[in-house]
């Protein structure tokens, strides 16, 4: 992991509001269906060499509260439905974690590592719970950037 100062940038994507407790139960999970919809509606309309992101923002509190999640890209055509909203990655200091492996398990495992890192009693960083994001670098590589104070 590495600390990076990231400039803000804009994306477009589909969003929903959820919390981690809901994501543990397939009956109440919203993130997987969100990505399914993004794949069905957005993937065929991506142009050029798009970058794909998952964005987590508008945190109610901490990792146990509600938050907004978006499946996004930096290159969507203008043919998208009104369900697609602008999403802003806020500028700031981020702790960036990386992993390679088979999707989606590698992303799930990386989030487990991140939660473990921040829950350790000797963790040198504090989450800001502002904007966090996943960048899908390739078909088997993901980076997760966590906003820190």
N, C-alpha and C positions, 0 to 999 in steps of 0.2 A: 504494500500500500504506500501511497505517496500523497503528501499535501499539495494541492494545486490551487492557485488563484484563477478562477474561471470567469471569463467575461460573459455577460448575459447573452442569450440568443433566443430566437423565436422558432416555434414549431407549430404544427397543426395536427390535431388528433381527436380521437374519441375518448370520452371520459365517463367515470362513474364515481360514486362515493361508497366507501367500504371501511372496514376495520380488520385488523389481523385475525381476530377471533372468528369473524365470518369466513375468512379465507381457509380456515382449517377444516371446514365442513363443505363438501361438494354441493350440498343442497342450498347453501347460502353464499357460496363463493361467487364473486363478480369479476375477478381479474381474468380468469381463463376465458369466460364468455366474451369479455371485452376484446381480448386478443383475437379470438375467433372472428368476431365481427370486423375488426380491423383488417385481418387477413382476407376476409371475403370482400369487403367494400373498398379498402384502400390499396392493398397489394397490387391488384390489376391496373391501378391508375398511377402508380409510382413512376416517375420519369427520371432519366439520367442515372446517377449513382447515389441513390437516396441513403440517408442515415436513419436508422430506426432507433427510437427511444421509448422507454417507459418512464413516466414522470410521476412523482409523488409530491403533493403539495397541499396547502390549506389544512394543515394538521390541526385537529381539535385540541390536542394536548401533546401526548408522547406516542410511543409505539403501541399503546393500548387503545388510543382514541380513534375517532373517525378521521379519514383523510380522503382527498381526491386522488384518483389515479387516472393517467392518460396513456393510451397507446398512440405514439406520434411518429411523424417523419418531418424532415426538413424540406422534402420535395414532393408535395402533393399537387396534383393538377387542380384546376379551378372547377372541375366537374363534381366536386364532393358535395354531399348533402349538408343540410344545415346542422346535422348532428356533429359535424366536425368543427371544433373550436380552436381559436388561437391559444397557444400555451407558451408561457415565458419561463425559460430557465434563468433564474435570478443570478446576477453576478455575486461572487463571494468566494469564501474559502471553503474548499471541499476536500474530504479525505477520499481518495479514489482506490477502490479495490478491483482486482482483475482476476478472471479465471477462464480456463478453457475446458471444454468437454461437451458432452451431448446435451442439447437443449431439450426441454426446459430444466432438466435436473441440475445442470451446472449453475443456473441462475438461482434455483432454490437453495442449493448448497452454499452458494456465495452469501445469500442473505442470512443463512444460519450462522456463517462465520462472522458476518457483520454484527448481528445481534449479540453473539458471544463476546466479540471484541468490546463493544460499548457497555456490556453489562459486567465486565471484569472490574474488580475493585481498584485495580491500579491503572485503569485506562487513562492515558494522558490527554484525550480529546473529549469534548462535550458536544453532543449533537445539538444543532440549532433548531431542528424540526421546521425548516423553512421550505426549501425545495431540494429534493433528492432525485436522482435519475439514474436509469440504466441506459447504457449505450451498447447496442448490439453491434460489435465491431465486425463480426463475421458470423458464419453459420454455426461456429463452435466457440465463439469468444464473446464475453460480456465484461463490461466495466460498470461498476456501480459507484456513483459519486454521492457522498453523504455531506450535506451542509454542516459545517462545524462552527463553533463560536471562536 
